Amino acid sequence: MTVDDDLSVQPVRGVQPRPSGSHEPFAIVHRSGSHGKRSQDEDSADIGLSDGKQAAELLFSAAMDQIARLAVLDVDPAHLPEIALAGESHSQRLLLGMEALLERYRQRRPEQTETEARQAFAPLALTGLERGYLETCQVLLQLNVYSVTIAEQLQGLFLLSQQLFRERLQTS
């Protein structure tokens, strides 16, 4: 599904201090058909979401970070060479990222068999994926850009990625 709408969050008063008692630091600007293009007068600190892609990227980043933390891996998940495949779906990219972290996990535990490492890593990966999903939802809620459409896309991506990872572990 493609949508030709963009959401952008921008400070209402730029860098000016808020009057006391004001609890509305951000405004949501809805632009139709602009395809994410900024006008010249927009602040460079704007945060935009277009077609859920940025939300999916945020989920990927949060999930990989959470999995790496839970598995006690000293890697920067964003720079794993195995996940730099262009044109892959978001769920496929998440799955490849989880597999890359599994491989790192196995390398750090040579005393474990491959099966033991997979069994030990699986709950860490699934918990990290869930925590990344919850973190992403929380961030988007705080930015006031968590729409029904984005919520549905993220939940679908999360559930599909869980399913694909479980299936991959069973076939390996």
Secondary structure by P-SEA (a helix, b strand, c coil): ccccbbbbbbbccccccccccccccbbbbbbccccccccccccccbbbbccaaaaaaaaaaaaaaaaaaaaccccccccccccccccccaaaaaaaaaaaaaaaaaaacccccaaaaaaaaaaaaaaaaaaaaaaaaaaaaaaccccaaaaaaaaaaaaaaaaaaaaaaaac
